[in-house]
Amino acid sequence: MNTQTSAVSANMSAGLMSIVKKNAVPILFAILSILSVVVAKMNPLFLVNEIITRLARNAFLVLALLIPVSAGLGLNFAIVVGAMAGQVAVIAITHWKIEGLLGFFLAMLGSVPLAVIMGYLVGQVMNRAKGREMITSMVLGFFANGIYQLVFLFLVGTVIPMKNRSMMLPDGVGIRNTVDLFGISRALDNLWRINVAGIRIPLASLLLVVLLCIALHYFMQTRLGQQMRAVGQDINIAAVAGINVDRTRVIAMILSTVLAAWGQLIFLQNISTLNTYNSHEQVGTFAIAALLVGGATARRATIWQALLGVLLFHTLFVVSPSAGQAIIGIPQIGEYFRVFVAYGVIGVALALHAWQARE
Amino acid sequence: MKERLRNLIAQLGVPRVIIIGFVLALFVIAYSTKLPIGPLFSASLVRVGMNGVLVLAMVPTISAGVGLNFGLPVGVLCGLVGALISMQMDFKGFMGFIMAILFSLPLAVLAGWGYAALLNKVKGQEMMVGTYLGFSSVAGMCIFWLLAPFDNPELVWAIGGQGLRYTLTLDNHFGKVLNRLFQVSFGGLEIPLGLLGFFGLMCLLVHLFFSTKMGLAVKAAGANPRFAQASGIDPDRTRTVGVVLSTVLGAIGIVVYAQSYGFIQLYMAPLMMAFPAVAAILIGGANLQRATIGHVILGTFLFQTLLTTALPVTSRVIQGDISEVARLIISNGMILYALTRGDGRETA
């Protein structure tokens, strides 16, 4: 009897251990988040509101990372390129003063062709850098940022004819550092927003995220989705099985880039201002860090990991300055700590990924 | 002639030809808009000496088979700590410069050793892991700068007395000591012989290292780890030597950079430090497997000349400071070009 229970409990603890081991990263971050919340003594209503807002704002961008992971391209740091495509569309509709929901949806529509072209180019580059996709996608993001700045700081107003006092720098060349997005400000969030006991829930934005989750789920079961997974598992076997590997990878990048453009639009309508030259810079880092915090790896990422990751990462993001203030008395510590966490979690996840790949 | 030209282009690679053409074009524009060439060229030379050692830090990792050292900030941070200790202890002038390097050396060896141990576990993904190790070290060190036990009033915030300032001026310490050392004027040209001499000395030391037994082993194991192993060389050990050397050069490099700049920048400033250095050596003709001192010198010269001349020249033609944007496009474009060349190396 006694031995039996101990055997059962040993079995249970072994099972528990394996669960803990498999989900070490999200568990660690859950503990860290809860501790920071307790230490920071934050107003719970404020916290919940903030987290829901951030979930609606960021989840779409994080979900945009899933397809390239399945297709074996790793973490797509080049979603920055998609975010830029979204911003180009936003600048266009703000310039033409198309406002409200119509403006928002037109921006979504308008960003598609650009994102498709960009995604195609990104995919071509990735195919020339097999085995080094992640570093290449990261450098590609920086490179694209240079081109983006060239266009919006120097070509707009000189080569590209545009006249708009409120959006452009005083001398008529280049877009201002910050552009107010009055027109589409909260266009989606306010479309359908409910208030439950002081908690504001932007249902329309969340619904869009849910729709994307469902679409992704079904997409992975289509023929194309299956092919992507096959390519992700083993390029050589997939090629032998008659799958056009390069084409599949390019399609994965195109889809990711388009989704990132839309994700950035959702992000921007919530933030309501466009930091022309900074809004997109951290998109890749923060989205990837969130995905990894949810327990994903560079080879396997699920919808649930993406959502859990956004929740945990952004909780930590909201509370860490207050926690830093409460523990050491310097709020900047918390700010640097969250940057450290974002970079650190990516570093650790990549190291683990490379480590496991060798074994 | 056409044949020879085509051969030359094939040998140099298209991006290098474009960059050389670009530099030449800038000088032609400078000449035709009556911009004084002398000062432009002098400024370029200063920038070469200022950045050269950081670029040189790429050679040991590439030779050791680790690839481009995107984790250069690890070494840079060690150099910054060394410089701060030297300033805290109030060493002045040239002594301050030497002490900054001496203080940073043990830190760099230790940090480089740890960095190498990590890289040996992630073969095939060294560049990516290195990048993020560098990024997270920079962010982690931000917390250190806030809490570090420095109390020299020149270093810490005036209010509160704790936490290092964002930018520290080196005027009272070792600012420009190398720049001013043996500076000679020669027909309208200012040549910072001391600064360039120090860069040359570092190049020579690295060159000499690679002709020692250890250096040759590092190179051999970098070129072909399996073959090296068969002849009794431990590739993990030679990789460690390469990474430590690179980290040490990174530390020395930032001290040289800081003295030339006249300021030390802390917090997020070192974040992207690796990228211009990586770009420079690639512009010089290096690839992911092979890098020489010649690549370092040529690359640093071309890249820095391009950056220094781009601003004054282009501002005559267009408004605004295009040099920052040019730097982004050229450096990342160059890295991208190197990454997308097939290299026949197995990758994980």
Interface residues (C-beta under 8 A of the other chain):
Chain A: V125 R128 A129 K130 G131 R132 M134 I135 T136 M138 V139 L140 F142 F143 N145 G146 I147 Q149 L150 L153 F154 T158 D171 V173 G174 I328 I330 Q332 I333 Y336 F337 V339 F340 A342 Y343 G344 I346 G347 L350 A351 H353 A354 W355 A357 R358
Chain B: F70 L118 K121 V122 K123 G124 Q125 M127 M128 V129 T131 Y132 L133 F135 S136 V138 A139 G140 C142 I143 L146 L147 G163 Y267 M268 F275 I318 Q319 G320 I322 E324 V325 L328 I329 N332 G333 I335 L336 L339 T340 R341 G342 E346 T347 A348
